């Protein structure tokens, strides 16, 4: 039951999944993204360490099977980040993360091949990105999601909590670790 609940919640929110993170670990040395003269401010590049090709693991089964592949690339000349998340059970999620220089905060828009949409906003604090917002599910329900990304060891850890009562109470949704995809 816990595994089914975790996978259901992961389908709602893996985004960012982000899977993100300001720490010493830079798991995937990626080529510097081309940079637009409009997006050179440090805020736009707080997530550059997440750029790369990742295998995704459930943190409860360290060393267990890969549950997804995530490709994270700079787009729009370094002004935004695109994540393509492909879970082994067929779930596909696409997200765009961008820094809003006026509000000085990050935004993520996440959509899945199961008809779910999630829009989150938030900021970096204490080396982690925390975004929160609503996920609209294909069955018409709306849930509140809070996702945290941070570096861990040589990867990126993404965890989430979920609220079905507008943020009054929270329950674990998922906890995954992105590790650099091995060639081959």
C-alpha positions as CSV (number, residue, x, y, z in Angstrom):
1,X,0.0,0.0,0.0
2,X,2.8,2.4,0.9
3,X,4.5,1.7,-2.5
4,X,1.2,2.3,-4.4
5,X,0.6,5.5,-2.5
6,X,4.1,6.7,-3.2
7,X,3.9,5.9,-6.9
8,X,0.5,7.6,-7.1
9,X,1.9,10.7,-5.5
10,X,5.0,10.5,-7.6
11,X,2.8,10.6,-10.6
12,X,1.2,13.7,-9.3
13,X,4.3,15.6,-8.7
14,X,7.6,14.2,-10.0
15,X,9.0,17.2,-11.1
16,X,11.0,18.3,-10.5
17,X,10.9,17.0,-10.1
18,X,13.3,17.4,-9.3
19,X,14.2,16.4,-8.7
20,X,17.3,20.5,-7.4
21,X,19.9,22.0,-5.1
22,X,22.7,24.2,-4.2
23,X,25.4,22.3,-2.6
24,X,29.0,21.2,-3.0
25,X,28.0,18.1,-5.1
26,X,27.9,18.7,-8.8
27,X,26.9,15.2,-10.0
28,X,26.9,15.8,-13.7
29,X,29.4,18.2,-15.1
30,X,27.4,19.7,-18.0
31,X,28.6,22.0,-20.6
32,X,27.8,25.6,-19.7
33,X,24.5,26.4,-21.4
34,X,24.5,29.2,-24.0
35,X,23.6,32.3,-22.1
36,X,21.3,35.1,-23.2
37,X,22.6,38.5,-22.3
38,X,19.2,39.0,-20.6
39,X,19.7,36.0,-18.3
40,X,23.2,36.3,-16.9
41,X,22.1,37.2,-13.3
42,X,22.9,34.5,-10.8
43,X,19.3,33.7,-10.0
44,X,18.8,32.2,-13.5
45,X,21.6,29.7,-12.9
46,X,20.9,28.4,-9.4
47,X,19.8,25.1,-10.9
48,X,22.6,24.7,-13.5
49,X,24.1,21.9,-11.3
50,X,21.0,19.8,-12.1
51,X,21.6,19.8,-15.8
52,X,22.4,16.4,-17.2
53,X,21.1,12.9,-17.8
54,X,19.9,11.1,-14.6
55,X,18.7,7.7,-13.4
56,X,16.1,8.1,-10.7
57,X,15.9,5.8,-7.6
58,X,13.4,5.5,-4.8
59,X,15.4,6.6,-1.7
60,X,13.8,3.8,0.3
61,X,15.5,1.2,-1.9
62,X,19.0,2.6,-2.1
63,X,20.8,0.6,-4.8
64,X,17.4,-0.7,-6.0
65,X,16.0,-0.6,-9.5
66,X,15.9,2.5,-11.6
67,X,12.3,3.9,-11.4
68,X,12.8,6.6,-14.1
69,X,15.1,8.5,-16.4
70,X,15.3,12.3,-16.3
71,X,17.0,14.6,-18.8
72,X,17.4,18.1,-17.6
73,X,18.6,20.8,-20.1
74,X,19.0,24.5,-20.3
75,X,16.7,26.1,-22.8
76,X,15.9,29.6,-24.1
77,X,19.6,30.4,-24.1
78,X,20.0,29.6,-20.4
79,X,16.9,31.5,-19.3
80,X,14.9,28.3,-18.3
81,X,15.3,24.6,-17.6
82,X,13.4,21.8,-19.2
83,X,13.0,18.4,-17.5
84,X,11.8,15.3,-19.3
85,X,10.9,12.6,-16.8
86,X,10.2,9.1,-18.0
87,X,9.1,6.6,-15.4
88,X,9.6,2.8,-16.1
89,X,5.8,2.2,-15.7
90,X,5.0,4.5,-18.6
91,X,4.4,7.8,-16.8
92,X,5.9,10.8,-18.7
93,X,6.3,14.2,-17.2
94,X,7.5,17.4,-18.8
95,X,8.3,20.5,-16.9
96,X,9.7,24.0,-17.4
97,X,11.4,25.7,-14.5
98,X,12.2,29.4,-14.7
99,X,13.4,32.2,-12.5
100,X,11.2,35.3,-12.3
101,X,13.5,38.3,-11.8
102,X,10.7,40.6,-10.7
103,X,9.3,38.3,-7.9
104,X,12.8,36.9,-7.3
105,X,11.4,33.3,-7.2
106,X,11.3,30.1,-9.2
107,X,8.3,28.7,-11.0
108,X,7.7,25.2,-12.3
109,X,4.9,24.0,-14.7
110,X,4.6,20.3,-14.8
111,X,2.3,18.2,-17.1
112,X,2.0,14.4,-17.5
113,X,0.8,12.0,-20.2
114,X,-1.9,11.1,-17.6
115,X,-3.5,14.5,-17.9
116,X,-2.3,16.0,-14.7
117,X,-1.0,19.6,-14.4
118,X,0.9,21.2,-11.6
119,X,2.1,24.8,-11.1
120,X,4.5,25.6,-8.3
121,X,6.3,28.7,-7.0
122,X,9.1,29.2,-4.4
123,X,12.6,30.1,-3.5
124,X,16.0,28.7,-2.5
125,X,16.6,28.6,1.3
126,X,19.4,26.9,3.1
127,X,20.8,25.3,0.0
128,X,17.4,23.8,-1.1
129,X,14.8,24.8,-3.6
130,X,11.3,24.6,-2.1
131,X,8.3,25.0,-4.5
132,X,4.6,24.8,-3.6
133,X,1.4,24.9,-5.5
134,X,-1.6,23.0,-6.8
135,X,-1.7,19.8,-8.8
136,X,-4.9,19.4,-10.9
137,X,-5.5,15.7,-11.5
138,X,-7.3,14.2,-14.5
139,X,-10.1,13.1,-12.2
140,X,-10.9,16.7,-11.5
141,X,-9.4,16.8,-8.0
142,X,-6.9,19.4,-6.8
143,X,-4.2,18.6,-4.2
144,X,-1.5,20.9,-2.7
145,X,2.1,19.8,-3.3
146,X,5.3,21.0,-1.7
147,X,8.5,19.7,-3.4
148,X,12.1,20.2,-2.1
149,X,15.2,19.7,-4.2
150,X,18.7,19.6,-2.7
151,X,22.1,18.1,-3.5
152,X,22.9,14.9,-1.8
153,X,26.2,13.1,-2.1
154,X,26.9,12.9,-5.9
155,X,23.3,13.4,-6.9
156,X,20.1,15.4,-6.4
157,X,17.4,14.5,-3.9
158,X,13.8,15.4,-4.6
159,X,11.1,14.9,-2.0
160,X,7.5,16.0,-1.7
161,X,4.6,16.2,0.7
162,X,1.0,16.3,-0.3
163,X,-2.1,18.0,1.2
164,X,-5.6,17.1,0.4
165,X,-7.1,19.7,2.7
166,X,-5.5,22.9,1.4
167,X,-2.3,22.7,3.4
168,X,-3.8,22.0,6.9
169,X,-2.2,18.6,7.0
170,X,0.6,17.0,5.0
171,X,1.6,13.5,4.1
172,X,4.7,12.1,2.4
173,X,4.3,11.9,-1.4
174,X,7.6,10.7,-2.8
175,X,11.3,10.8,-2.1
176,X,13.7,10.1,-5.0
177,X,17.4,10.4,-5.7
178,X,18.8,11.4,-9.2
179,X,22.2,10.0,-10.0
180,X,24.2,10.5,-13.1
181,X,23.2,8.1,-15.8
182,X,25.9,5.6,-16.6
183,X,26.9,5.4,-20.2
184,X,26.0,2.3,-22.1
